[in-house]
Amino acid sequence: MNAPQRIAKTPKAWEALSRPDLVGRRAHSLLLMANGRRSERELSALLGGDVSDLAAGLLQQGYLQPVPLMLYGDNDSA
């Protein structure tokens, strides 16, 4: 079973946050909330609708990046 993918802002997204007109209102809201701890499902719930296509476009354009989910024990050195 795959864990939900988390997404986070890239430096390009941080620059776009100061110019909401650059990406559009809905994309701007998604960028604001993409903190690396929320999945697409959580972001969809927060924004009141499915953001999968929007997130995929922002990933492709370099505004968002996938963040691996760290589980307890992942950083253990053996």
Residue frames as qw, qx, qy, qz and C-alpha x, y, z in Angstrom:
[[0.000, 0.888, 0.460, 0.000, 0.00, 0.00, 0.00],
 [0.424, 0.379, -0.011, 0.822, 1.42, 3.39, -0.99],
 [0.222, -0.573, -0.432, 0.660, 1.41, 6.21, 1.51],
 [0.274, 0.909, 0.313, 0.021, -0.21, 9.45, 0.37],
 [0.588, 0.274, 0.026, 0.761, 2.28, 11.73, -1.34],
 [0.224, -0.810, -0.238, 0.486, 2.96, 14.98, 0.45],
 [0.512, 0.606, 0.213, 0.571, 3.72, 18.10, -1.58],
 [0.399, -0.674, -0.136, 0.606, 5.69, 21.21, -0.76],
 [0.294, 0.946, 0.003, -0.140, 6.53, 24.57, -2.31],
 [0.772, 0.167, 0.082, 0.608, 9.68, 25.06, -4.37],
 [0.291, -0.392, -0.025, 0.872, 11.69, 28.30, -4.47],
 [0.009, -0.224, -0.545, -0.808, 9.74, 29.16, -7.64],
 [0.328, -0.649, -0.664, -0.173, 6.50, 28.88, -5.64],
 [0.399, -0.587, -0.327, 0.624, 7.81, 31.14, -2.87],
 [0.152, -0.131, 0.259, 0.945, 8.49, 33.80, -5.54],
 [0.175, -0.381, -0.670, -0.613, 4.98, 33.32, -7.00],
 [0.304, -0.596, -0.688, 0.282, 3.31, 33.84, -3.61],
 [0.147, -0.483, -0.135, 0.852, 4.07, 37.54, -3.78],
 [0.263, 0.244, -0.395, -0.846, 2.30, 37.70, -7.16],
 [0.532, 0.215, 0.750, -0.330, -1.05, 35.88, -6.95],
 [0.604, 0.637, 0.000, -0.478, -1.97, 36.98, -10.47],
 [0.104, 0.558, -0.774, -0.280, 0.96, 34.94, -11.81],
 [0.036, 0.048, -0.997, -0.057, -0.65, 31.55, -11.14],
 [0.479, -0.391, -0.518, -0.591, -4.31, 32.35, -10.46],
 [0.487, -0.524, 0.280, -0.641, -6.32, 32.43, -7.27],
 [0.959, -0.195, -0.007, -0.206, -6.92, 28.69, -6.80],
 [0.819, 0.281, -0.314, 0.390, -3.30, 27.77, -7.57],
 [0.074, 0.602, -0.387, 0.694, -2.12, 30.54, -5.24],
 [0.707, -0.462, 0.204, -0.495, -4.27, 29.11, -2.44],
 [0.990, 0.003, -0.129, 0.055, -2.88, 25.64, -3.08],
 [0.578, 0.467, -0.373, 0.557, 0.68, 26.96, -3.00],
 [0.265, -0.629, 0.332, -0.651, 0.00, 28.72, 0.30],
 [0.825, -0.349, 0.221, -0.385, -1.22, 25.50, 1.90],
 [0.924, 0.233, -0.272, 0.133, 1.34, 23.09, 0.43],
 [0.289, -0.841, 0.402, -0.215, 3.69, 22.79, 3.38],
 [0.361, 0.435, -0.821, 0.074, 5.21, 19.36, 2.88],
 [0.192, -0.051, 0.861, -0.467, 3.01, 17.83, 5.58],
 [0.623, 0.352, 0.349, -0.605, -0.29, 17.78, 3.68],
 [0.411, 0.108, 0.831, 0.359, -1.32, 15.31, 1.00],
 [0.140, -0.132, -0.505, -0.841, -3.35, 16.13, -2.09],
 [0.363, -0.519, -0.761, -0.142, -6.36, 14.63, -0.32],
 [0.337, -0.575, -0.440, 0.602, -5.91, 16.96, 2.68],
 [0.095, -0.227, 0.183, 0.952, -5.38, 19.96, 0.40],
 [0.197, -0.319, -0.698, -0.610, -8.52, 19.06, -1.57],
 [0.359, -0.624, -0.679, 0.144, -10.52, 18.99, 1.66],
 [0.287, -0.503, -0.206, 0.789, -9.13, 22.36, 2.73],
 [0.018, 0.195, -0.348, -0.917, -9.84, 23.97, -0.64],
 [0.559, 0.343, 0.425, -0.624, -13.30, 22.45, -1.02],
 [0.812, 0.517, -0.010, -0.270, -12.71, 20.39, -4.15],
 [0.920, 0.018, 0.223, 0.321, -10.35, 18.01, -5.92],
 [0.014, 0.916, -0.297, -0.271, -6.96, 19.62, -6.56],
 [0.820, -0.105, 0.488, 0.281, -5.29, 16.62, -8.22],
 [0.624, 0.615, 0.288, 0.387, -5.16, 18.14, -11.72],
 [0.004, -0.975, 0.097, -0.200, -4.09, 21.54, -10.40],
 [0.613, -0.659, 0.419, 0.117, -1.38, 19.98, -8.21],
 [0.824, 0.136, 0.425, 0.350, -0.14, 17.87, -11.12],
 [0.439, 0.812, 0.141, 0.359, 0.16, 20.99, -13.28],
 [0.225, -0.933, 0.243, -0.144, 1.99, 22.90, -10.56],
 [0.790, -0.366, 0.437, 0.226, 4.35, 19.94, -10.04],
 [0.741, 0.412, 0.354, 0.395, 5.05, 19.87, -13.79],
 [0.240, 0.897, 0.042, 0.370, 5.67, 23.63, -13.87],
 [0.576, 0.214, -0.448, 0.650, 8.11, 23.44, -10.96],
 [0.301, -0.611, 0.114, -0.723, 5.98, 25.19, -8.32],
 [0.803, -0.421, 0.257, -0.335, 5.49, 22.08, -6.19],
 [0.367, 0.444, -0.817, 0.037, 7.67, 19.12, -5.34],
 [0.848, -0.302, -0.400, -0.172, 6.90, 15.72, -3.84],
 [0.179, -0.624, 0.616, -0.445, 8.07, 15.13, -0.28],
 [0.573, -0.011, -0.819, 0.002, 8.69, 11.59, 0.92],
 [0.674, -0.615, -0.060, -0.404, 6.72, 10.62, 3.98],
 [0.223, 0.442, -0.765, 0.412, 9.12, 9.95, 6.84],
 [0.810, -0.408, -0.339, -0.249, 8.03, 7.14, 9.11],
 [0.542, -0.720, 0.406, -0.153, 9.36, 6.46, 12.56],
 [0.822, -0.231, 0.481, 0.199, 12.57, 4.52, 12.24],
 [0.701, 0.687, 0.104, 0.160, 13.39, 5.76, 8.72],
 [0.167, 0.886, -0.360, 0.242, 16.40, 7.68, 10.02],
 [0.804, -0.491, 0.335, 0.004, 17.77, 4.79, 12.07],
 [0.363, 0.671, -0.642, -0.074, 21.31, 3.86, 11.16],
 [0.979, -0.172, 0.027, -0.110, 22.00, 0.17, 11.30]]
